[in-house]
Amino acid sequence: MRIREALLGVDRLFLDTAPVIYLVEQNPQFFDKVRVVFEAVDQAQIRVVVSPVTLAECLVGAYQANQIQIANNFVQYLTQEDTDFVQTTVVIAERAARLRAQYNLQMTDALQVATSIEAKCDAFLTNDVQLQRVPGIRVLIVGDLRI
């Protein structure tokens, strides 16, 4: 499916970790695809939603490589004014636990999906194919999208 078609009807888009890393690090395989998504964000066509998990996971590689500027870029992008940074609440934690129990997800994945559902996102952008089996959220797989 073409990216612009996949984004039709999407007002609120949850960003999983991978697409953010693809953008900031200009991943050669996926950069062009995520750039189209982020252009829609820059044009205020889509509002993005992230969680503390997104930020923490993005920072790990930068800190391991001692790339402080890359880490700062992640923080700047994920906490800017036009991004909804949704804190983890008791409701999100409970939903994440149920999702983990029911679908055998990793806890970080369960927290991400729970956050997207509670934040009323229209879609969830990731490259994690296993998340497609969770009902209640429209999962867009970066690798499956075409420009």
Secondary structure per residue as TSV (DSSP state, phi and psi in degrees):
chain	resnum	aa	ss	phi	psi
A	1	M	-	360.0	141.3
A	2	R	B	-71.1	147.2
A	3	I	H	-59.8	-47.4
A	4	R	H	-63.0	-34.9
A	5	E	H	-67.0	-42.0
A	6	A	H	-63.4	-28.2
A	7	L	T	-89.3	-3.7
A	8	L	T	-60.5	131.2
A	9	G	T	80.6	2.0
A	10	V	-	-95.6	113.7
A	11	D	S	-99.9	-35.9
A	12	R	E	-122.5	120.6
A	13	L	E	-119.2	121.1
A	14	F	E	-82.4	132.9
A	15	L	E	-102.6	115.0
A	16	D	-	-74.2	173.5
A	17	T	H	-63.4	-47.6
A	18	A	H	-55.1	-48.7
A	19	P	H	-60.6	-33.2
A	20	V	H	-68.0	-43.8
A	21	I	H	-62.7	-42.1
A	22	Y	H	-56.9	-40.6
A	23	L	H	-70.5	-54.8
A	24	V	H	-64.2	-40.2
A	25	E	T	-90.9	2.1
A	26	Q	T	50.5	54.3
A	27	N	-	-54.9	125.0
A	28	P	T	-62.7	-29.3
A	29	Q	T	-81.2	-33.6
A	30	F	T	-120.8	-6.6
A	31	F	H	-56.7	-47.4
A	32	D	H	-61.1	-36.1
A	33	K	H	-68.3	-49.1
A	34	V	H	-71.2	-27.3
A	35	R	H	-60.4	-38.9
A	36	V	H	-60.9	-42.1
A	37	V	H	-63.2	-47.6
A	38	F	H	-70.2	-24.3
A	39	E	H	-64.9	-40.5
A	40	A	H	-63.4	-36.4
A	41	V	H	-66.0	-46.8
A	42	D	H	-61.9	-29.3
A	43	Q	T	-87.8	9.5
A	44	A	T	61.5	26.5
A	45	Q	S	-83.1	-25.2
A	46	I	S	-136.4	140.5
A	47	R	E	-101.8	130.8
A	48	V	E	-97.2	149.5
A	49	V	E	-126.5	134.7
A	50	V	E	-136.1	171.7
A	51	S	-	-129.9	171.9
A	52	P	H	-58.9	-29.6
A	53	V	H	-63.9	-43.6
A	54	T	H	-56.4	-50.6
A	55	L	H	-62.0	-49.1
A	56	A	H	-60.0	-45.3
A	57	E	H	-65.4	-37.2
A	58	C	H	-64.9	-34.6
A	59	L	H	-76.2	-24.0
A	60	V	H	-55.5	-55.2
A	61	G	H	-61.6	-40.3
A	62	A	H	-63.7	-42.9
A	63	Y	H	-68.1	-39.2
A	64	Q	H	-61.6	-37.0
A	65	A	T	-89.5	3.7
A	66	N	T	55.5	38.8
A	67	Q	-	-100.3	81.3
A	68	I	H	-64.8	-36.8
A	69	Q	H	-65.1	-40.1
A	70	I	H	-62.9	-43.5
A	71	A	H	-59.3	-44.5
A	72	N	H	-62.2	-37.2
A	73	N	H	-62.4	-42.2
A	74	F	H	-61.4	-48.7
A	75	V	H	-60.3	-46.5
A	76	Q	H	-60.2	-47.0
A	77	Y	H	-67.1	-44.5
A	78	L	H	-79.5	-10.2
A	79	T	T	-117.9	11.6
A	80	Q	S	-69.0	163.8
A	81	E	T	-58.7	-34.9
A	82	D	T	-91.6	15.9
A	83	T	E	-114.1	131.9
A	84	D	E	-86.2	109.1
A	85	F	E	-95.5	102.3
A	86	V	-	-93.6	118.0
A	87	Q	-	-72.7	151.8
A	88	T	-	-74.8	129.4
A	89	T	-	-115.7	175.2
A	90	V	H	-60.7	-42.1
A	91	V	H	-61.5	-44.1
A	92	I	H	-64.9	-42.9
A	93	A	H	-62.1	-41.8
A	94	E	H	-65.2	-43.9
A	95	R	H	-63.5	-40.7
A	96	A	H	-61.1	-41.7
A	97	A	H	-63.0	-41.5
A	98	R	H	-64.7	-43.2
A	99	L	H	-63.3	-42.0
A	100	R	H	-63.1	-43.8
A	101	A	H	-66.1	-43.4
A	102	Q	H	-77.0	-37.4
A	103	Y	H	-114.5	6.2
A	104	N	-	54.7	43.3
A	105	L	-	-83.8	157.8
A	106	Q	-	-66.4	150.3
A	107	M	H	-60.3	-39.5
A	108	T	H	-63.1	-40.2
A	109	D	H	-64.9	-42.8
A	110	A	H	-62.0	-41.0
A	111	L	H	-64.3	-40.8
A	112	Q	H	-63.2	-48.0
A	113	V	H	-64.5	-44.2
A	114	A	H	-60.5	-41.5
A	115	T	H	-62.7	-43.6
A	116	S	H	-64.3	-38.4
A	117	I	H	-68.3	-48.2
A	118	E	H	-65.0	-30.3
A	119	A	T	-84.1	3.9
A	120	K	T	57.8	45.5
A	121	C	-	-76.7	145.9
A	122	D	S	-82.4	-23.8
A	123	A	E	-156.7	164.0
A	124	F	E	-129.6	113.9
A	125	L	E	-94.2	122.4
A	126	T	E	-154.5	178.4
A	127	N	S	-124.1	16.4
A	128	D	-	-95.7	96.6
A	129	V	G	-60.1	-33.4
A	130	Q	G	-61.5	-22.1
A	131	L	G	-72.0	-13.7
A	132	Q	G	-65.2	-19.7
A	133	R	G	-81.6	-5.4
A	134	V	S	-89.6	119.4
A	135	P	T	-74.6	161.0
A	136	G	T	95.5	-3.0
A	137	I	S	-146.6	137.6
A	138	R	-	-86.0	113.8
A	139	V	E	-97.7	125.5
A	140	L	E	-107.1	118.8
A	141	I	E	-92.7	118.7
A	142	V	G	-53.6	-45.2
A	143	G	G	-63.3	-22.5
A	144	D	G	-89.5	-12.2
A	145	L	-	-84.8	149.2
A	146	R	B	-118.6	152.4
A	147	I	-	-77.2	360.0
